[in-house]
Amino acid sequence: MARDQHSPASAHPGPPSTPEPAPAGKPALLSQRTALILFIAVVSGIGVGVLTFFAEKSYPKAVLAGVIAAGGCTVGLHNLID
C-alpha cells in the first residue's frame, strides 16, 4: 500500500517499540532508586566522616558524624527522589 503522493510526510514516526521484558531469572536485589539513594548516602557519610576527622582528630567523632550524615542523607533523598 503506497502513501498518497499529495499528503505530507509525517514529522514524527510511529511510537517506539516497547522494551523487551527482562529475562526470566532472579529478580534484582535492590531497585535502581534504592541503590542510588544508598550509594549517595554512603559517599556523603564517608565525606563527612573524613572532614570531621581532619577537623577534630578523633575517630569516634568522625564515625558518629559519618553515620548520622549517612542516615540523614538517606531519609532526605528518600523524600526527595520520587
N, C-alpha and C positions, 0 to 999 in steps of 0.2 A: 504494500500500500504506500503510495508516494504522497509526499506533502504537497499541498496546493502551492503552485508557483507564485501566487499573488499574496499569500499570507507571510508576514514577517517571521523570521526565525525566533524561537523562544529565547529570551535573555537568560533564563535560568533553566538548567537541565532538570530532569526529574529528581525526586528526593534520593539522597544517597542510600545505598543498600544498608540494611541493618547489620551491625557487627555480629560475627558468629559467636554463638554461646561458648563459654569456657568448656574445655574438655572435661569429660566426666572423671572425677578423681577426688582427692581430698579437698575439702573446702579450705579457703585461706584461714590462717590462724587469727590474723588481725585484719580489719578493714584498712583501706588506704588512709582514711581520715584518722583512725586511731593511731596508726603508725606515724603519721605526720605530727600529730599532737604530741605523742610521747618523744619523738626524736627532737623536736624543737624544745620541749621541756627539759630533756636531759642535757642538751647543749647549753641551754640557758643556766641550768643548775651548776654545771661544771664551770661555766664562765664566772658566775657569781662567787662560787667557792674559791676559784683561783684568785680573783680580785680581792676577796676578803682575806685570804691567807697572806697576800702581799701587803695588805694594809695592817693586819693585826698580828701576823706571825704566830698564829695559833691554829693548830689543826682542828680542835673541836669546834671552834667558832666558824671556821671555814666550811666544815662538813655540815654543821647546823644551818648556816646561811644558804648553802647549796641545796640542801634538801627542802628547806622552806621555799626557796625560789622555784625549784622544780615543781613542787606541789601547787604553788600559786599560779605558775605558768600553765600547768595542766588544766586547772579549773578555769582560768581566764580564756585559754584557747578553746576549751570545750564549749564555752558560752559564745565565743566569737565566731568560730568556724561552724557554719550551719549547713 
